[in-house]
Amino acid sequence: MAYVATRGGERAIAQSERLYRAELGQIDAARVDTLRKTLPMLIDRVMGEASLYEPDLAALALAQAGGDLYEAVLLLRAWRTTQPRLSIAEPVLQDRLFTHRRISAAFKDIPGGQILGPSLDYAHRLLATDVLRGRPFTPAPVDPAPTPAPACQPSLAAWQKAHGLVADPAPVEVAPDDIPDLTREPLLFPAKRAHTLQSLARADTGGMLALGYSAMRGYGSAHPTVNELRLAEAEVRVRHPRGTVFSAGRVKVSQAEVTSKGKSGLLELGFCATLGWNEVKVISGATLDLNARGAAKGSPVEEEFFLYHTEPVEASGFCIHFKLPHYVTFQSSLDALRGAKAAPAPTKPEQVPA
Amino acid sequence: MFDPRDETAPAFDHARLLDVLARADATRLAALAERLLPELGAVEVVNSRTGLVMLPMRDSVLGTDFHLGEVLVAEAHIRAGGTEGYGMVVGRDLERAMAMAVVDAAASLGQTPEIRAFLHREACELSAADTARLCEIEATRVDMETF
């Protein structure tokens, strides 16, 4: 880069950081614990964008960043690099997810039924201002059903494939070690589907919403309907040294399939999934995936456009770097401007025949 | 109810044993490991560390396997009593992973009634917690009418 370094300012820089941190006060384990317990949706969003599942660390990152999401994601992405990669788990399959919520907006009578799970979709959005007057808000407990819901459900796409409603390409078997991995290789275009989906999984929620919403409003070619939205827990299935495959525990995941009627007479589907529960993100991501095929260069639904512009660390980092001293580079622009002003007015250019 | 003195209670296969240990109550797991440790003699710790496990998922549209993201895990690997033990748990609790490895090593020498009693109790509690959650989830099943 052609930046010219500046020198000095150490005292001011140190005091500036102190001024920022003084506002946040002492960070202790109790604060981190409270954040983790009371803000699960925020923790999930940060873990998804950081591409690192560990709720305590996500809460710590939020505490340290004072709630600045991009700083928190950067802290976690940086910390992640201090850890060794121990293994690659077995691929998570839809019909093995411990399902908390599974709905379809396209099909009313889906096999397994519609399970709302935890949701505010139909809630009144009323601020509980009584809390500020000293009357705590205590949520009413759930009246459990006498029988449990089935823990596992197949994806709706599997049912549609069985009924000839969507294309059913034969899956390509890839050993877990051979799955393309963005943490080890660059994102190149046209992107491998594994790269696209991994990139969407760790993309910035707000950025995905903005670009996905542009497609929903008509700047894409396909209007989405939610085929299946699911919040679930996935088992992390790893291998014992003696070869036994077992689950080391569960992590929250969300996934969405969105659909639109294609030109081929079949339904077309878009897909997105992420670590943590984040519905806006996966619906937006699946909408982008649905619209990406054949999208024009430079359109918001073209994969190079939306993948590059929704990478949270790169995008926020590039944005905030403009705050750093650009005195020398900007000086050259000023010099050119002053030079142009000082120079005698240019003679009228010769008319060129059209 | 499971009776720990019942020698005929079925043993857990290795995968099921590891599944249960990885999600067992941390305090009770540590207590069991403490009780089993003296029988194992000298313990060689091969690994006790945190690290990342990459979690792939299969896309339900085109069937492509892709990486969802990395999960922080605690891992323990020991050699003791002529056998080895291994523990891996989601999170960063190294003591939990080590306790799991100790119980895995002890169980590989024979699932004593004490170990089986522990496994049965933990499996019951995990299953009860899942069922309770699924009953709450079932309460949200909806059947919308269209006009």
Boltz contact constraints between the chains, C-beta under 6 A:
constraints:
  - contact:
      token1: [A, 51]
      token2: [B, 69]
      max_distance: 6.0
  - contact:
      token1: [A, 52]
      token2: [B, 70]
      max_distance: 6.0
  - contact:
      token1: [A, 53]
      token2: [B, 71]
      max_distance: 6.0
  - contact:
      token1: [A, 54]
      token2: [B, 72]
      max_distance: 6.0
  - contact:
      token1: [A, 83]
      token2: [B, 51]
      max_distance: 6.0
  - contact:
      token1: [A, 83]
      token2: [B, 52]
      max_distance: 6.0
  - contact:
      token1: [A, 84]
      token2: [B, 51]
      max_distance: 6.0
  - contact:
      token1: [A, 85]
      token2: [B, 52]
      max_distance: 6.0
  - contact:
      token1: [A, 86]
      token2: [B, 51]
      max_distance: 6.0
  - contact:
      token1: [A, 86]
      token2: [B, 53]
      max_distance: 6.0
  - contact:
      token1: [A, 86]
      token2: [B, 75]
      max_distance: 6.0
  - contact:
      token1: [A, 87]
      token2: [B, 53]
      max_distance: 6.0
  - contact:
      token1: [A, 88]
      token2: [B, 54]
      max_distance: 6.0
  - contact:
      token1: [A, 89]
      token2: [B, 53]
      max_distance: 6.0
  - contact:
      token1: [A, 89]
      token2: [B, 55]
      max_distance: 6.0
  - contact:
      token1: [A, 91]
      token2: [B, 56]
      max_distance: 6.0
  - contact:
      token1: [A, 91]
      token2: [B, 58]
      max_distance: 6.0
  - contact:
      token1: [A, 91]
      token2: [B, 65]
      max_distance: 6.0
  - contact:
      token1: [A, 92]
      token2: [B, 57]
      max_distance: 6.0
  - contact:
      token1: [A, 93]
      token2: [B, 58]
      max_distance: 6.0
  - contact:
      token1: [A, 94]
      token2: [B, 60]
      max_distance: 6.0
  - contact:
      token1: [A, 100]
      token2: [B, 137]
      max_distance: 6.0
  - contact:
      token1: [A, 113]
      token2: [B, 141]
      max_distance: 6.0
  - contact:
      token1: [A, 114]
      token2: [B, 142]
      max_distance: 6.0
  - contact:
      token1: [A, 115]
      token2: [B, 140]
      max_distance: 6.0
  - contact:
      token1: [A, 115]
      token2: [B, 141]
      max_distance: 6.0
  - contact:
      token1: [A, 116]
      token2: [B, 140]
      max_distance: 6.0
  - contact:
      token1: [A, 116]
      token2: [B, 142]
      max_distance: 6.0
  - contact:
      token1: [A, 117]
      token2: [B, 137]
      max_distance: 6.0
  - contact:
      token1: [A, 117]
      token2: [B, 140]
      max_distance: 6.0
  - contact:
      token1: [A, 142]
      token2: [B, 136]
      max_distance: 6.0
  - contact:
      token1: [A, 142]
      token2: [B, 139]
      max_distance: 6.0
  - contact:
      token1: [A, 143]
      token2: [B, 139]
      max_distance: 6.0
  - contact:
      token1: [A, 144]
      token2: [B, 135]
      max_distance: 6.0
  - contact:
      token1: [A, 144]
      token2: [B, 136]
      max_distance: 6.0
  - contact:
      token1: [A, 144]
      token2: [B, 139]
      max_distance: 6.0
  - contact:
      token1: [A, 145]
      token2: [B, 135]
      max_distance: 6.0
  - contact:
      token1: [A, 145]
      token2: [B, 138]
      max_distance: 6.0
  - contact:
      token1: [A, 145]
      token2: [B, 139]
      max_distance: 6.0
  - contact:
      token1: [A, 148]
      token2: [B, 131]
      max_distance: 6.0
  - contact:
      token1: [A, 148]
      token2: [B, 134]
      max_distance: 6.0
  - contact:
      token1: [A, 148]
      token2: [B, 135]
      max_distance: 6.0
  - contact:
      token1: [A, 148]
      token2: [B, 138]
      max_distance: 6.0
  - contact:
      token1: [A, 149]
      token2: [B, 134]
      max_distance: 6.0
  - contact:
      token1: [A, 149]
      token2: [B, 137]
      max_distance: 6.0
  - contact:
      token1: [A, 149]
      token2: [B, 138]
      max_distance: 6.0
  - contact:
      token1: [A, 155]
      token2: [B, 60]
      max_distance: 6.0
  - contact:
      token1: [A, 157]
      token2: [B, 60]
      max_distance: 6.0
  - contact:
      token1: [A, 157]
      token2: [B, 61]
      max_distance: 6.0
  - contact:
      token1: [A, 169]
      token2: [B, 62]
      max_distance: 6.0
  - contact:
      token1: [A, 171]
      token2: [B, 63]
      max_distance: 6.0
  - contact:
      token1: [A, 174]
      token2: [B, 65]
      max_distance: 6.0
  - contact:
      token1: [A, 176]
      token2: [B, 56]
      max_distance: 6.0
  - contact:
      token1: [A, 179]
      token2: [B, 56]
      max_distance: 6.0
  - contact:
      token1: [A, 179]
      token2: [B, 65]
      max_distance: 6.0
  - contact:
      token1: [A, 181]
      token2: [B, 67]
      max_distance: 6.0
  - contact:
      token1: [A, 193]
      token2: [B, 64]
      max_distance: 6.0
  - contact:
      token1: [A, 194]
      token2: [B, 64]
      max_distance: 6.0
  - contact:
      token1: [A, 194]
      token2: [B, 66]
      max_distance: 6.0
  - contact:
      token1: [A, 197]
      token2: [B, 59]
      max_distance: 6.0
  - contact:
      token1: [A, 197]
      token2: [B, 66]
      max_distance: 6.0
  - contact:
      token1: [A, 198]
      token2: [B, 66]
      max_distance: 6.0
  - contact:
      token1: [A, 198]
      token2: [B, 67]
      max_distance: 6.0
  - contact:
      token1: [A, 201]
      token2: [B, 68]
      max_distance: 6.0
  - contact:
      token1: [A, 201]
      token2: [B, 69]
      max_distance: 6.0
  - contact:
      token1: [A, 236]
      token2: [B, 53]
      max_distance: 6.0
  - contact:
      token1: [A, 236]
      token2: [B, 71]
      max_distance: 6.0
  - contact:
      token1: [A, 236]
      token2: [B, 90]
      max_distance: 6.0
  - contact:
      token1: [A, 238]
      token2: [B, 53]
      max_distance: 6.0
  - contact:
      token1: [A, 238]
      token2: [B, 88]
      max_distance: 6.0
  - contact:
      token1: [A, 240]
      token2: [B, 86]
      max_distance: 6.0
  - contact:
      token1: [A, 241]
      token2: [B, 86]
      max_distance: 6.0
  - contact:
      token1: [A, 244]
      token2: [B, 14]
      max_distance: 6.0
  - contact:
      token1: [A, 244]
      token2: [B, 15]
      max_distance: 6.0
  - contact:
      token1: [A, 246]
      token2: [B, 15]
      max_distance: 6.0
  - contact:
      token1: [A, 246]
      token2: [B, 18]
      max_distance: 6.0
  - contact:
      token1: [A, 246]
      token2: [B, 19]
      max_distance: 6.0
  - contact:
      token1: [A, 247]
      token2: [B, 19]
      max_distance: 6.0
  - contact:
      token1: [A, 248]
      token2: [B, 22]
      max_distance: 6.0
  - contact:
      token1: [A, 248]
      token2: [B, 73]
      max_distance: 6.0
  - contact:
      token1: [A, 248]
      token2: [B, 88]
      max_distance: 6.0
  - contact:
      token1: [A, 248]
      token2: [B, 89]
      max_distance: 6.0
  - contact:
      token1: [A, 248]
      token2: [B, 90]
      max_distance: 6.0
  - contact:
      token1: [A, 249]
      token2: [B, 22]
      max_distance: 6.0
  - contact:
      token1: [A, 249]
      token2: [B, 23]
      max_distance: 6.0
  - contact:
      token1: [A, 249]
      token2: [B, 89]
      max_distance: 6.0
  - contact:
      token1: [A, 249]
      token2: [B, 90]
      max_distance: 6.0
  - contact:
      token1: [A, 251]
      token2: [B, 71]
      max_distance: 6.0
  - contact:
      token1: [A, 269]
      token2: [B, 61]
      max_distance: 6.0
  - contact:
      token1: [A, 271]
      token2: [B, 59]
      max_distance: 6.0
  - contact:
      token1: [A, 271]
      token2: [B, 61]
      max_distance: 6.0
  - contact:
      token1: [A, 273]
      token2: [B, 57]
      max_distance: 6.0
  - contact:
      token1: [A, 275]
      token2: [B, 68]
      max_distance: 6.0
  - contact:
      token1: [A, 275]
      token2: [B, 69]
      max_distance: 6.0
